[in-house]
C-alpha cells in the first residue's frame, strides 16, 4: 500500500464555512466575511491585540471584500478625529486603509488578510516649492511645481489659488508633486502670490503661501 502524505489540518477557535457569511466578534473588534469570500472551508486564525487585529496570513486569497470594524468608544472625540485604520506590513509599518467613521465604530473594507491597527496621525502634510524659490523671477517658466507629502494617513485633498483665483494643479501621487501650467490671464501681475493648502486623511491641514515675479 502506498500511503499518501496527508496534509495536517491546523485547527483554531474560528472556522470559515465558505458558502455562508461568517461574523466574528473579537472583543473590541469585529470581522465579517460575506458568503463566497473564500473557495474552501478552513480554520481561520484570528488574534486581537490592544488596538490590532491579525487575520490569518496574507498568503490566503480573499475573493470578495470583507469588513473589519474597531470599537473606538474608549477614545475622546478629539482623539478619534486623528485616528484611522491602517494595515501593517511585515516590518510593522502602517499604511492608510479607507476608514469609514460612524459613531464609535471605524470600519474598513478590504481583500487583504494580515494585521490591521488603529493608527494616529497628528502631523500636517508638508508642502515646499520644487522648481522655483520665493521671490524668484519666472519669466520663461512654463509651469510651477510644488512637492507635497504626508507620511502616515496620506494626502486627501488639495486646493491652490494664484493671485486669489482658483487654479488647476495636476497631482502626481508617485512623485508627490502638484504642477500648474501657467495661464497668463491669471498670472497677469508682476508680483504673483501662490497659495496651496493640503489636507490629509484625518483632517490635518497645512498651507504654503509664496510669491514670485513674472513679466
matplotlib code that plots the C-alpha trace (Angstrom):
import matplotlib.pyplot as plt

x = [0.0, 1.2, 0.5, 0.0, 1.2, -1.9, -1.9, -2.2, -5.2, -4.4, -7.3, -8.2, -11.2, -12.7, -14.0, -14.9, -17.8, -17.1, -20.7, -22.1, -21.4, -19.1, -19.2, -16.5, -16.7, -13.2, -14.0, -13.5, -13.3, -15.4, -14.6, -17.3, -16.8, -19.6, -20.5, -18.0, -15.2, -13.1, -13.4, -12.9, -13.9, -11.0, -10.0, -9.1, -6.6, -7.9, -5.9, -7.0, -4.3, -4.7, -5.5, -4.7, -6.5, -4.5, -6.5, -4.8, -1.9, -1.8, -0.9, -4.6, -6.5, -9.9, -12.1, -14.5, -14.1, -14.6, -15.2, -13.1, -14.7, -13.0, -14.8, -13.2, -15.5, -12.6, -11.1, -12.3, -14.0, -10.8, -8.6, -11.0, -10.5, -6.8, -7.3, -7.7, -7.4, -4.0, -2.7, 0.7, 3.3, 5.9, 8.1, 5.1, 4.9, 1.4, -0.4, -3.7, -6.8, -10.0, -11.7, -15.5, -16.3, -19.8, -20.3, -17.9, -17.2, -14.5, -14.8, -12.7, -13.3, -10.5, -9.5, -6.1, -5.7, -3.0, -2.7, -4.7, -4.4, -5.8, -3.1, -2.9, -1.8, -1.2, 1.3, 0.1, 1.3, 4.5, 4.5, 7.5, 8.3, 10.1, 11.2, 11.3, 12.2, 10.5, 10.6, 12.3, 11.7, 10.0, 9.7, 10.4, 8.8, 6.0, 4.9, 5.2, 5.9, 5.2, 6.2, 3.6, 3.8, 2.0, 3.9, 1.1, -2.5, -1.8, -2.9, -6.7, -7.4, -5.6, -6.5, -4.5, -5.0, -2.9, -3.5, -6.6, -8.1, -8.6, -6.1, -6.0, -2.9, -2.3, -1.4, 1.1, 0.9, 4.0, 6.2, 4.2, 4.0, 1.4, 2.0, 0.5, 0.8, 0.9, -2.2, -1.2, -4.7, -4.3, -0.6, -1.1, 0.6, 4.3, 4.2, 2.2, 1.1, 0.6, -1.3, -1.5, -3.5, -3.2, -5.3, -4.5, -7.0, -7.7, -8.1, -4.6, -4.0, -1.1, -0.9, 2.1, 2.0, 4.8, 5.4, 7.3, 7.8, 6.8, 6.7]
y = [0.0, 3.5, 5.9, 9.5, 12.4, 13.6, 17.3, 18.2, 20.4, 23.2, 23.9, 27.2, 28.6, 30.1, 28.2, 29.6, 28.0, 29.3, 29.3, 31.2, 34.6, 34.5, 37.0, 37.0, 39.2, 39.7, 41.9, 45.5, 44.5, 42.6, 40.8, 40.0, 37.8, 37.6, 34.3, 33.1, 35.3, 32.0, 29.0, 26.4, 25.9, 26.2, 27.1, 30.8, 32.3, 35.5, 37.4, 40.6, 42.8, 46.1, 48.0, 45.4, 42.6, 39.9, 38.0, 34.7, 35.3, 37.4, 34.3, 33.2, 34.9, 36.5, 36.8, 39.4, 42.4, 41.6, 44.1, 45.0, 47.1, 48.6, 50.0, 53.4, 54.4, 54.5, 57.4, 61.0, 62.7, 64.8, 61.7, 59.9, 62.7, 61.8, 58.0, 55.8, 52.1, 51.1, 47.8, 46.8, 45.4, 42.7, 45.4, 46.8, 50.0, 51.3, 52.2, 54.0, 52.0, 53.8, 54.3, 54.9, 56.6, 56.1, 57.0, 54.9, 52.5, 52.7, 50.3, 49.4, 47.0, 45.0, 41.8, 41.6, 39.4, 40.3, 42.7, 45.9, 48.5, 51.9, 54.5, 58.1, 61.0, 64.3, 65.7, 68.0, 67.4, 69.0, 71.5, 73.0, 74.7, 72.4, 74.2, 77.8, 79.8, 82.6, 86.0, 84.5, 85.9, 83.2, 85.0, 81.9, 79.3, 77.2, 75.6, 75.7, 72.6, 72.0, 68.9, 67.7, 64.7, 63.1, 60.2, 58.5, 58.8, 60.2, 63.2, 63.5, 66.9, 69.9, 73.4, 76.2, 79.8, 82.3, 86.0, 84.9, 82.9, 79.2, 77.3, 73.7, 71.9, 68.3, 65.8, 63.1, 60.7, 58.7, 61.8, 63.6, 66.7, 69.3, 71.0, 74.2, 75.2, 79.0, 80.8, 84.4, 85.6, 84.7, 85.4, 88.9, 90.8, 91.4, 90.0, 86.8, 85.1, 81.3, 79.7, 75.9, 74.1, 70.3, 68.2, 64.6, 61.8, 62.7, 66.4, 67.8, 70.8, 72.8, 75.9, 77.3, 80.9, 82.0, 84.8, 85.2, 87.7, 87.4, 89.7]
z = [0.0, -0.9, 1.8, 0.6, 2.6, 4.4, 4.9, 8.6, 9.4, 11.7, 14.0, 15.6, 17.6, 14.4, 11.4, 8.0, 6.1, 2.6, 1.3, 4.3, 5.7, 8.7, 11.6, 14.3, 17.5, 18.9, 21.9, 20.7, 17.0, 14.5, 11.3, 8.7, 5.7, 3.1, 1.6, -1.0, 0.2, 0.2, -2.1, 0.7, 4.3, 6.7, 10.3, 10.3, 12.8, 14.3, 17.0, 18.8, 20.4, 22.2, 19.1, 16.5, 14.7, 12.9, 10.3, 9.4, 6.9, 3.8, 1.7, 1.6, -1.2, -0.4, -3.5, -2.1, 0.2, 3.8, 6.7, 9.8, 12.5, 15.5, 18.6, 19.4, 22.3, 24.7, 22.7, 23.1, 20.1, 19.6, 19.5, 17.2, 14.6, 14.3, 14.3, 11.2, 10.4, 9.0, 7.6, 8.9, 6.6, 7.6, 9.2, 11.1, 9.0, 8.8, 5.5, 5.4, 4.8, 3.7, 7.1, 7.4, 10.7, 12.2, 15.8, 17.9, 15.1, 12.5, 9.5, 6.5, 3.6, 2.1, 0.3, 2.1, 5.1, 7.6, 10.6, 11.0, 13.7, 14.8, 14.0, 15.0, 12.7, 14.4, 11.8, 9.0, 5.4, 4.2, 1.2, -0.4, -3.7, -6.2, -9.3, -8.0, -4.9, -3.0, -4.8, -7.9, -11.4, -13.5, -16.9, -19.1, -16.9, -18.4, -15.2, -11.4, -9.4, -5.7, -3.6, -1.1, 1.2, 4.2, 5.7, 7.6, 6.7, 3.3, 1.2, 0.9, -0.7, -2.0, -3.4, -4.9, -5.8, -7.7, -7.0, -5.2, -8.1, -8.0, -10.3, -11.5, -10.3, -11.5, -8.8, -9.5, -6.4, -7.4, -7.5, -4.7, -6.9, -7.8, -11.2, -12.6, -16.3, -16.5, -17.7, -18.3, -17.8, -14.1, -13.8, -15.2, -12.3, -11.9, -8.4, -8.1, -4.9, -4.9, -2.0, -1.7, 1.0, 1.6, 3.9, 5.0, 5.5, 9.2, 8.6, 9.5, 7.2, 6.1, 3.8, 1.8, 0.7, -1.6, -4.1, -7.3, -10.1, -13.8, -16.8]

ax = plt.figure().add_subplot(projection="3d")
ax.plot(x, y, z, "-o")
ax.set_aspect("equal")
plt.show()
